[in-house]
Protein backbone atom coordinates (compact mmCIF):
# COMPACT_ATOMS: atom_id res chain seq x y z
CA UNK A 1 0.00 0.00 0.00
CA UNK A 2 3.04 2.16 0.55
CA UNK A 3 2.73 5.71 -0.64
CA UNK A 4 -0.94 5.42 -1.62
CA UNK A 5 -2.06 5.95 1.96
CA UNK A 6 0.25 8.88 2.59
CA UNK A 7 -0.72 10.26 -0.82
CA UNK A 8 -4.39 10.17 0.28
CA UNK A 9 -3.41 11.83 3.56
CA UNK A 10 -1.52 14.58 1.72
CA UNK A 11 -4.41 15.03 -0.69
CA UNK A 12 -6.90 15.44 2.13
CA UNK A 13 -4.67 17.86 4.03
CA UNK A 14 -4.06 19.98 0.94
CA UNK A 15 -7.78 20.04 0.16
CA UNK A 16 -8.51 21.13 3.72
CA UNK A 17 -5.84 23.81 3.25
CA UNK A 18 -7.60 25.06 0.10
CA UNK A 19 -10.90 25.14 1.96
CA UNK A 20 -9.31 26.88 4.95
CA UNK A 21 -7.97 29.64 2.71
CA UNK A 22 -11.24 30.00 0.83
CA UNK A 23 -13.33 30.02 4.02
CA UNK A 24 -11.16 31.87 6.52
CA UNK A 25 -8.76 34.15 4.62
CA UNK A 26 -9.11 37.76 5.66
CA UNK A 27 -11.02 37.05 8.84
CA UNK A 28 -9.80 39.10 11.75
CA UNK A 29 -7.88 37.13 14.37
CA UNK A 30 -7.42 34.01 12.24
CA UNK A 31 -3.95 32.93 11.20
CA UNK A 32 -4.04 30.51 8.29
CA UNK A 33 -1.94 27.34 8.36
CA UNK A 34 -0.41 27.77 4.91
CA UNK A 35 0.17 24.03 5.09
CA UNK A 36 1.29 23.61 1.48
CA UNK A 37 3.91 26.31 1.70
CA UNK A 38 5.17 25.14 5.09
CA UNK A 39 5.52 21.56 3.84
CA UNK A 40 7.29 22.69 0.67
CA UNK A 41 9.73 24.84 2.66
CA UNK A 42 10.55 21.85 4.88
CA UNK A 43 11.16 19.72 1.80
CA UNK A 44 13.33 22.39 0.18
CA UNK A 45 15.40 22.76 3.38
CA UNK A 46 16.14 19.04 3.55
CA UNK A 47 16.03 17.55 0.03
CA UNK A 48 17.62 14.18 0.84
CA UNK A 49 14.30 12.27 0.84
CA UNK A 50 13.21 13.47 -2.62
CA UNK A 51 16.23 14.75 -4.59
CA UNK A 52 16.93 11.56 -6.54
CA UNK A 53 13.23 11.04 -7.31
CA UNK A 54 12.30 14.44 -8.71
CA UNK A 55 14.24 15.85 -11.65
CA UNK A 56 13.84 18.53 -14.26
CA UNK A 57 13.30 22.26 -14.08
CA UNK A 58 12.73 24.00 -10.76
CA UNK A 59 9.03 24.36 -11.61
CA UNK A 60 8.75 20.65 -12.40
CA UNK A 61 10.49 19.74 -9.13
CA UNK A 62 8.26 22.10 -7.12
CA UNK A 63 5.21 20.48 -8.69
CA UNK A 64 6.52 16.98 -7.93
CA UNK A 65 7.19 17.86 -4.29
CA UNK A 66 3.49 18.67 -3.94
CA UNK A 67 1.75 16.18 -6.21
CA UNK A 68 3.97 13.22 -7.10
CA UNK A 69 2.47 9.74 -6.78
CA UNK A 70 5.69 8.64 -5.12
CA UNK A 71 4.74 11.01 -2.28
CA UNK A 72 8.11 11.81 -0.82
CA UNK A 73 6.37 14.42 1.35
CA UNK A 74 5.55 11.57 3.75
CA UNK A 75 9.02 11.95 5.25
CA UNK A 76 8.37 15.57 6.24
CA UNK A 77 5.14 15.39 8.23
CA UNK A 78 7.04 14.91 11.52
CA UNK A 79 8.95 18.19 10.95
CA UNK A 80 8.07 20.58 13.82
CA UNK A 81 7.13 23.43 11.45
CA UNK A 82 4.91 21.14 9.42
CA UNK A 83 3.31 19.74 12.57
CA UNK A 84 2.58 23.26 13.80
CA UNK A 85 0.94 24.16 10.48
CA UNK A 86 -1.07 20.93 10.44
CA UNK A 87 -2.25 21.53 14.00
CA UNK A 88 -3.24 25.09 13.07
CA UNK A 89 -5.18 23.84 10.04
CA UNK A 90 -7.07 21.32 12.16
CA UNK A 91 -7.69 23.85 14.92
CA UNK A 92 -8.94 26.49 12.48
CA UNK A 93 -11.38 24.08 10.88
CA UNK A 94 -12.51 22.65 14.21
CA UNK A 95 -13.33 26.16 15.41
CA UNK A 96 -14.84 27.23 12.07
CA UNK A 97 -16.27 24.12 10.37
CA UNK A 98 -16.17 24.05 6.61
CA UNK A 99 -19.52 25.02 5.06
CA UNK A 100 -21.25 22.16 3.29
CA UNK A 101 -21.04 24.02 -0.02
CA UNK A 102 -17.22 24.01 0.17
CA UNK A 103 -17.22 20.40 1.27
CA UNK A 104 -19.33 19.54 -1.77
CA UNK A 105 -16.95 21.47 -4.03
CA UNK A 106 -13.68 19.98 -2.76
CA UNK A 107 -14.55 16.62 -1.16
CA UNK A 108 -17.76 15.41 -2.83
CA UNK A 109 -17.52 11.84 -1.52
CA UNK A 110 -16.99 13.03 2.05
CA UNK A 111 -19.78 15.60 1.55
CA UNK A 112 -22.21 12.77 0.80
CA UNK A 113 -20.98 10.82 3.82
CA UNK A 114 -21.36 13.87 6.08
CA UNK A 115 -24.89 14.43 4.76
CA UNK A 116 -25.83 10.81 5.41
CA UNK A 117 -24.35 10.89 8.93
CA UNK A 118 -21.55 8.43 8.20
CA UNK A 119 -18.80 11.00 8.76
CA UNK A 120 -18.65 14.10 10.93
CA UNK A 121 -17.70 17.44 9.40
CA UNK A 122 -14.46 17.59 11.37
CA UNK A 123 -11.04 17.88 9.73
CA UNK A 124 -9.56 14.70 11.20
CA UNK A 125 -12.68 12.71 10.34
CA UNK A 126 -12.53 13.99 6.75
CA UNK A 127 -8.84 13.05 6.50
CA UNK A 128 -9.43 9.55 7.88
CA UNK A 129 -12.38 9.02 5.56
CA UNK A 130 -10.29 9.99 2.53
CA UNK A 131 -7.64 7.46 3.61
CA UNK A 132 -10.29 4.79 4.26
CA UNK A 133 -11.43 5.13 0.66
CA UNK A 134 -7.97 4.07 -0.51
CA UNK A 135 -7.82 1.23 2.01
CA UNK A 136 -11.23 0.09 0.80
CA UNK A 137 -9.94 -0.06 -2.77
CA UNK A 138 -7.01 -2.23 -1.64
CA UNK A 139 -9.30 -4.49 0.39
CA UNK A 140 -11.59 -4.95 -2.60
CA UNK A 141 -8.61 -5.69 -4.87
CA UNK A 142 -7.48 -8.36 -2.38
CA UNK A 143 -10.83 -10.11 -2.60
CA UNK A 144 -12.62 -8.71 0.42
CA UNK A 145 -16.37 -8.46 -0.04
CA UNK A 146 -16.67 -4.81 0.94
CA UNK A 147 -14.79 -1.63 0.08
CA UNK A 148 -15.71 -0.38 3.57
CA UNK A 149 -13.36 -2.73 5.44
CA UNK A 150 -10.91 -0.66 7.44
CA UNK A 151 -7.78 -2.15 9.01
CA UNK A 152 -7.31 -1.71 12.72
CA UNK A 153 -4.49 0.77 12.18
CA UNK A 154 -6.95 3.33 10.83
CA UNK A 155 -9.27 2.91 13.78
CA UNK A 156 -6.70 4.29 16.20
C-alpha positions as CSV (number, residue, x, y, z in Angstrom):
1,X,0.0,0.0,0.0
2,X,3.0,2.2,0.5
3,X,2.7,5.7,-0.6
4,X,-0.9,5.4,-1.6
5,X,-2.1,6.0,2.0
6,X,0.2,8.9,2.6
7,X,-0.7,10.3,-0.8
8,X,-4.4,10.2,0.3
9,X,-3.4,11.8,3.6
10,X,-1.5,14.6,1.7
11,X,-4.4,15.0,-0.7
12,X,-6.9,15.4,2.1
13,X,-4.7,17.9,4.0
14,X,-4.1,20.0,0.9
15,X,-7.8,20.0,0.2
16,X,-8.5,21.1,3.7
17,X,-5.8,23.8,3.2
18,X,-7.6,25.1,0.1
19,X,-10.9,25.1,2.0
20,X,-9.3,26.9,4.9
21,X,-8.0,29.6,2.7
22,X,-11.2,30.0,0.8
23,X,-13.3,30.0,4.0
24,X,-11.2,31.9,6.5
25,X,-8.8,34.2,4.6
26,X,-9.1,37.8,5.7
27,X,-11.0,37.0,8.8
28,X,-9.8,39.1,11.8
29,X,-7.9,37.1,14.4
30,X,-7.4,34.0,12.2
31,X,-4.0,32.9,11.2
32,X,-4.0,30.5,8.3
33,X,-1.9,27.3,8.4
34,X,-0.4,27.8,4.9
35,X,0.2,24.0,5.1
36,X,1.3,23.6,1.5
37,X,3.9,26.3,1.7
38,X,5.2,25.1,5.1
39,X,5.5,21.6,3.8
40,X,7.3,22.7,0.7
41,X,9.7,24.8,2.7
42,X,10.5,21.8,4.9
43,X,11.2,19.7,1.8
44,X,13.3,22.4,0.2
45,X,15.4,22.8,3.4
46,X,16.1,19.0,3.5
47,X,16.0,17.6,0.0
48,X,17.6,14.2,0.8
49,X,14.3,12.3,0.8
50,X,13.2,13.5,-2.6
51,X,16.2,14.7,-4.6
52,X,16.9,11.6,-6.5
53,X,13.2,11.0,-7.3
54,X,12.3,14.4,-8.7
55,X,14.2,15.8,-11.6
56,X,13.8,18.5,-14.3
57,X,13.3,22.3,-14.1
58,X,12.7,24.0,-10.8
59,X,9.0,24.4,-11.6
60,X,8.8,20.7,-12.4
61,X,10.5,19.7,-9.1
62,X,8.3,22.1,-7.1
63,X,5.2,20.5,-8.7
64,X,6.5,17.0,-7.9
65,X,7.2,17.9,-4.3
66,X,3.5,18.7,-3.9
67,X,1.8,16.2,-6.2
68,X,4.0,13.2,-7.1
69,X,2.5,9.7,-6.8
70,X,5.7,8.6,-5.1
71,X,4.7,11.0,-2.3
72,X,8.1,11.8,-0.8
73,X,6.4,14.4,1.4
74,X,5.6,11.6,3.8
75,X,9.0,12.0,5.3
76,X,8.4,15.6,6.2
77,X,5.1,15.4,8.2
78,X,7.0,14.9,11.5
79,X,9.0,18.2,11.0
80,X,8.1,20.6,13.8
81,X,7.1,23.4,11.4
82,X,4.9,21.1,9.4
83,X,3.3,19.7,12.6
84,X,2.6,23.3,13.8
85,X,0.9,24.2,10.5
86,X,-1.1,20.9,10.4
87,X,-2.3,21.5,14.0
88,X,-3.2,25.1,13.1
89,X,-5.2,23.8,10.0
90,X,-7.1,21.3,12.2
91,X,-7.7,23.9,14.9
92,X,-8.9,26.5,12.5
93,X,-11.4,24.1,10.9
94,X,-12.5,22.7,14.2
95,X,-13.3,26.2,15.4
96,X,-14.8,27.2,12.1
97,X,-16.3,24.1,10.4
98,X,-16.2,24.1,6.6
99,X,-19.5,25.0,5.1
100,X,-21.2,22.2,3.3
101,X,-21.0,24.0,0.0
102,X,-17.2,24.0,0.2
103,X,-17.2,20.4,1.3
104,X,-19.3,19.5,-1.8
105,X,-17.0,21.5,-4.0
106,X,-13.7,20.0,-2.8
107,X,-14.6,16.6,-1.2
108,X,-17.8,15.4,-2.8
109,X,-17.5,11.8,-1.5
110,X,-17.0,13.0,2.0
111,X,-19.8,15.6,1.6
112,X,-22.2,12.8,0.8
113,X,-21.0,10.8,3.8
114,X,-21.4,13.9,6.1
115,X,-24.9,14.4,4.8
116,X,-25.8,10.8,5.4
117,X,-24.4,10.9,8.9
118,X,-21.6,8.4,8.2
119,X,-18.8,11.0,8.8
120,X,-18.6,14.1,10.9
121,X,-17.7,17.4,9.4
122,X,-14.5,17.6,11.4
123,X,-11.0,17.9,9.7
124,X,-9.6,14.7,11.2
125,X,-12.7,12.7,10.3
126,X,-12.5,14.0,6.8
127,X,-8.8,13.0,6.5
128,X,-9.4,9.5,7.9
129,X,-12.4,9.0,5.6
130,X,-10.3,10.0,2.5
131,X,-7.6,7.5,3.6
132,X,-10.3,4.8,4.3
133,X,-11.4,5.1,0.7
134,X,-8.0,4.1,-0.5
135,X,-7.8,1.2,2.0
136,X,-11.2,0.1,0.8
137,X,-9.9,-0.1,-2.8
138,X,-7.0,-2.2,-1.6
139,X,-9.3,-4.5,0.4
140,X,-11.6,-4.9,-2.6
141,X,-8.6,-5.7,-4.9
142,X,-7.5,-8.4,-2.4
143,X,-10.8,-10.1,-2.6
144,X,-12.6,-8.7,0.4
145,X,-16.4,-8.5,0.0
146,X,-16.7,-4.8,0.9
147,X,-14.8,-1.6,0.1
148,X,-15.7,-0.4,3.6
149,X,-13.4,-2.7,5.4
150,X,-10.9,-0.7,7.4
151,X,-7.8,-2.2,9.0
152,X,-7.3,-1.7,12.7
153,X,-4.5,0.8,12.2
154,X,-7.0,3.3,10.8
155,X,-9.3,2.9,13.8
156,X,-6.7,4.3,16.2
